[in-house]
Amino acid sequence: MEAKSSELAYPARSPERPIRLLLDGRKLRDGGIGVYTDNLITGLLEIGGVAISVLYSDERCREADYAAQVEWVWDTARPYSLDEMFSMPSRIDFTRYDIFHTPHYMLPYRIPIPSVVTVHDLIHITHPEKVWYPTVAKFLIRSAVRRADGVLAVSRHTQLGVQALTGMVDSKIRFVPNAISSRLLAESSEPSQSENSSPYLLAIFSNTKPHKGLSDLLLAYRTFREGRSWTSLASQCPSLVLAGYGVEHLLTSPEAEELVRQTEGVQLVGALSDVELRDALRGARALVVPSHVEGFCLPAVEAQAVGTPVICRPVPALLELVTERDTVAEGFSVLSLTQAIELSLRSESMPVSSVSRAHLDRYSCGNVASMVRSEYERIMSVRGTR
């Protein structure tokens, strides 16, 4: 199906010239989409063949390690705004670029060059926080998919969901997963979990919206701790460490004190750098993902990459990721999650090598970036024949 965006004269690109990409990076420091964008830039720089310009509106974005390797394009439009959808394109000189990529489903109108949209999930439709979210999200996603030249879905589950929502089942909607940060995989000088360190379970939240299951996790952990089944496993009950951008606000809120008071053994650490995340994952007994729904769940693959087992609910996108080392709860009840925690801790430790290299390699920055670049080339090839 042809994209509906405006047309510019589109000269054939010489194979020697890199693809000139304008990537929307205005959410670079904003949770999961920010991590996705950051890892995509890292991967594209790693494989080469793409000259990257990054659209930004927050000066902190330019603190990235690769800041000097990309061009930064300033614009004042806020994400999810009318300014973004209708006015921002008129402020950008698109003749300088071959392709525009937005890492979320807000595709501005009147983009005059080939465009790519990444759809992470349909949570605004399936698990809305506000009653009007589904109506607006359905319209925006259908519009973006119809007008874009290419659509990337980060899981097979999301791909099928977008196809069902839009009625498009052709090759326009491609499955391309999230990538693991190369910095996360770097060797650490610190030891991982030892017999002398305090055991802990780790949970990472990009936000604390209801579908993330934070309250369920706290209740499941409290039940596990008070049930004392852990006494047959260790002399000390593992603590529960809550990390990520999603719990950052709890560190300075009255909720935090009440949270810790109600649930013994809970620790709040907030957002982590790549090095801190790597070491936190390596030291954990397991990563617990209590979500009711996910579009992908990058922390699960990050845990696997450093040899830490995953505990999760039977969420379709997570079932695409888990290996035999991981533990999937039998259902979505708090009791099932409690039982999964106990079962995981009772399981014998397995070596890191038991997670196949092929499984992890498909999520490397280079491999994912190669898939994205191939999609850029496919789209430009189609446009070049018109």
C-alpha positions, -999 to +999 in steps of 0.1 A: +000+000+000+014+034-009+022+059+018+000+090+019+027+116+027+035+144+004+061+138-023+094+154-029+115+148-060+134+117-049+167+113-068+183+079-069+209+074-041+244+063-050+255+031-032+286+050-020+266+076-002+252+069+033+215+070+039+207+104+053+184+096+083+164+121+104+156+102+136+131+117+161+151+117+194+129+140+215+121+111+238+157+100+242+157+104+280+121+092+285+118+056+296+115+027+272+112+046+240+143+066+250+163+034+255+150+021+222+162+052+204+195+053+221+203+017+213+192+022+177+216+051+172+244+031+188+237+002+165+235+023+133+268+040+141+283+005+147+273-009+113+278+023+093+261+033+061+238+058+077+244+095+083+223+102+114+206+135+123+187+135+156+157+157+162+158+169+199+142+194+223+162+187+255+198+196+258+205+166+281+201+144+250+235+157+238+252+142+268+252+108+250+285+091+243+279+094+205+270+131+206+299+141+184+290+114+158+256+126+149+240+159+138+216+175+163+185+192+150+167+214+175+129+218+176+106+230+203+077+206+197+067+185+227+059+148+221+022+140+218+013+176+209-006+193+181+025+213+174+044+180+167+016+167+144+009+198+123+035+225+127+069+208+133+073+195+097+071+230+083+102+240+104+124+212+091+143+212+058+135+177+046+155+181+014+186+173+035+174+138+044+164+106+027+141+091+053+124+101+086+120+076+115+098+082+145+102+057+174+066+059+185+032+060+168+029+097+165+037+103+128+034+141+120+014+151+090+030+163+057+063+145+060+075+149+024+101+121+024+098+083+031+089+077+067+092+048+092+072+043+124+080+020+153+050+007+173+060-008+207+026-019+220-011-013+220-014-007+257-032+026+252-060+005+236-059-027+256-051-013+291-061+024+290-056+047+320-083+071+307-116+063+290-107+083+259-073+067+253-085+038+231-104+061+207-075+085+202-048+057+201-068+037+175-071+068+153-034+078+156-020+043+151-042+036+120-033+070+106+004+065+112+004+030+097-016+041+066+007+071+059+041+055+068+062+038+042+073+012+067+062+001+102+084-017+127+068-038+155+091-048+184+075-082+190+055-107+170+026-101+194+026-063+186+029-071+149-002-092+150-020-066+170-012-038+146-022-060+117-056-068+133-062-031+142-054-017+108-064-046+086-030-045+069-013-079+067+012-071+039+049-067+043+046-031+054+045-041+091+079-058+099+090-074+131+122-059+144+130-064+181+146-041+206+183-042+211+205-048+241+229-019+249+265-027+240+275-009+271+254-032+293+273-062+279+307-048+287+327-068+313+324-055+348+353-052+373+329-059+401+321-095+412+285-107+407+264-122+435+285-139+461+277-159+493+287-130+514+265-104+498+228-099+505+206-118+482+179-099+463+153-100+436+153-072+411+123-055+394+128-027+369+100-003+360+100+022+332+067+035+348+043+024+376+011+024+356-014-003+367-005-027+339+031-029+352+019-049+382+038-031+409+011-036+436+008-073+427+045-077+430+046-061+464+017-083+476+033-115+461+067-106+477+051-100+511+033-133+509+065-151+499+084-134+527+058-140+554+052-176+543+088-183+552+092-210+526+125-193+518+140-207+551+145-240+533+164-223+506+187-198+525+194-183+559+183-149+547+152-139+527+161-121+495+152-085+495+132-069+467+150-041+449+128-018+428+147+002+401+141+022+370+128+055+359+093+045+369+102+044+406+123+075+406+095+097+418+089+074+448+123+083+462+111+118+472+075+111+478+055+103+509+045+070+491+080+057+495+080+057+533+047+040+534+057+015+508+088+004+528+069+004+560+042-019+547+065-043+530+096-054+549+127-060+527+119-036+499+146-012+487+141+017+462+171+027+440+155+045+411+171+049+377+203+032+369+232+039+345+242+011+321+270+001+344+248+001+375+221-018+357+245-044+344+259-050+379+225-050+395+213-076+371+244-097+375+240-097+413+203-105+414+189-139+422+163-132+395+146-104+376+109-103+383+086-089+356+051-087+371+035-069+341+000-079+329+010-068+294+042-058+275+051-048+240+086-063+243+103-061+278+140-052+273+150-058+309+141-095+305+166-099+276+192-078+295+189-102+324+194-132+302+224-115+286+242-114+320+231-148+331+202-139+355+170-159+353+137-142+347+104-146+365+073-134+347+036-138+340+024-155+308+024-123+288+025-131+250+054-108+242+074-122+271+067-158+261+086-149+229+116-141+250+118-166+278+142-196+278+143-228+298+162-210+325+133-187+332+101-192+352+067-183+339+038-181+364+009-204+356-016-174+355-020-138+363-031-141+400-009-129+428-007-164+441+007-177+408+033-149+409+042-159+445+046-195+435+067-186+405+091-166+427+095-197+450+099-221+421+126-199+405+146-197+437+143-235+442+156-242+408+192-252+405+215-225+391+223-229+354+255-216+337+253-185+316+262-206+285+228-223+289+212-192+272+221-198+236+244-173+219+220-173+189+191-162+212+211-133+225+227-123+192+194-115+176+190-087+201+225-071+197+226-035+187+244-044+154+220-071+144+189-050+152+204-019+134+211-041+103+174-051+102+164-014+105+188-003+078+176-030+055+141-017+060+153+018+051+169+005+020+138-014+010+116+016+014+140+039-005+142+013-033+104+013-036+103+051-036+130+053-062+110+033-087+080+057-086 
